[in-house]
Amino acid sequence: MTDQRGTVTHLQIKIARDVPMRRTESVQVIADRGIADDVNARAGSARQVLLMDEETLALFGLTAGRVRENITTRGIDLKSLQRGTRLRIGAAIFEITIPCAPCEFIDEIQPGLRDKMAGQRGMLARVIESGEIKIGDVVQVMR
């Protein structure tokens, strides 16, 4: 695997269902749980955190947080990461679990967008090691 590095450009917390994501400058992530105060933080879940890259968002004319991702990155090809790949992001470590399939709400953003985004809505991960993440932190694929 090549040495892949990127940067955290935006951070969002889902504080409740069916409300806009809350942007923040930093988040605390908790091992085997997810992002503190995020409604999707659940022990044992493979869907604790959603990572999405700016480059893919730009292809669809979308802004950070629009597809409800928690961590927006730049400079790392998230779609190329295999299940089990570990990432160090700031002080935390994550493990890629599965690609995130576009949900019904994606068509509310733009009709037909759900089909267009198939295989491109980012990667879901679980938290392996707790820590703080801030905008500007490095995203590093671990060997």
SVG drawing of the C-alpha trace seen along z (x, -y; Angstrom):
<svg xmlns="http://www.w3.org/2000/svg" viewBox="-36 -25 40 31">
<polyline fill="none" stroke="black" stroke-width="0.4" points="0.0,0.0 1.3,-3.5 1.8,-6.0 -1.6,-7.7 -2.0,-11.0 -4.7,-13.5 -6.1,-16.3 -9.3,-16.8 -11.2,-19.8 -14.5,-19.7 -16.0,-17.9 -19.8,-17.4 -21.8,-15.9 -25.3,-14.5 -26.9,-15.7 -30.4,-14.3 -32.2,-12.5 -33.7,-14.6 -31.8,-17.8 -28.8,-19.4 -25.4,-18.3 -23.6,-20.6 -20.2,-21.8 -17.4,-21.9 -13.7,-22.7 -12.9,-19.5 -14.5,-16.2 -13.7,-13.6 -14.0,-10.0 -14.5,-7.1 -13.1,-3.6 -15.8,-1.2 -18.5,-3.9 -17.9,-6.8 -18.0,-10.5 -19.0,-11.9 -22.6,-13.4 -23.3,-11.9 -26.6,-10.0 -24.9,-7.2 -22.3,-6.5 -23.1,-2.9 -20.9,-0.2 -20.2,2.7 -21.5,0.9 -19.7,1.0 -21.2,-2.4 -19.8,-4.6 -18.2,-7.3 -18.7,-8.3 -15.7,-9.6 -16.1,-11.4 -13.6,-13.2 -14.0,-16.7 -12.9,-15.6 -15.9,-13.3 -18.3,-15.9 -17.0,-18.4 -17.8,-16.0 -21.4,-16.2 -21.4,-19.9 -21.9,-19.2 -20.6,-21.0 -19.0,-19.4 -21.6,-17.8 -24.3,-17.6 -24.3,-13.8 -24.2,-13.7 -20.5,-12.6 -18.8,-13.2 -15.2,-13.7 -14.5,-15.4 -11.1,-14.9 -8.9,-16.2 -6.0,-14.4 -6.8,-10.8 -8.6,-8.3 -11.1,-6.9 -12.8,-4.7 -9.6,-2.8 -9.3,-1.7 -10.2,1.9 -12.2,3.3 -9.8,3.6 -7.6,0.7 -6.6,-1.4 -6.3,-5.2 -4.7,-7.5 -6.7,-10.8 -5.4,-13.3 -4.9,-11.4 -7.4,-8.6 -7.3,-5.4 -10.1,-4.1 -10.7,-0.9 -12.6,-1.0 -15.6,1.3 -17.8,0.9 -18.6,-1.6 -21.6,-3.7 -24.5,-3.1 -26.5,-6.2 -29.8,-6.5 -33.1,-7.7 -32.4,-11.3 -29.7,-11.7 -32.4,-12.0 -33.9,-14.9 -30.6,-16.8 -31.0,-16.3 -33.3,-13.9 -31.3,-10.9 -28.3,-11.6 -28.7,-8.4 -28.0,-6.3 -25.2,-8.5 -23.5,-8.3 -23.6,-4.5 -20.2,-3.4 -19.1,-7.0 -20.8,-8.1 -17.7,-7.6 -16.5,-4.9 -17.8,-3.9 -15.4,-3.1 -15.3,-2.1 -13.1,-3.8 -10.2,-1.6 -8.4,-4.1 -10.0,-7.2 -8.7,-10.7 -9.3,-14.2 -9.6,-15.2 -9.3,-18.8 -9.7,-20.5 -6.3,-20.4 -5.2,-17.1 -3.4,-14.6 -5.3,-11.5 -2.6,-8.7 -3.1,-5.2 -1.3,-2.9 0.7,0.0"/>
</svg>
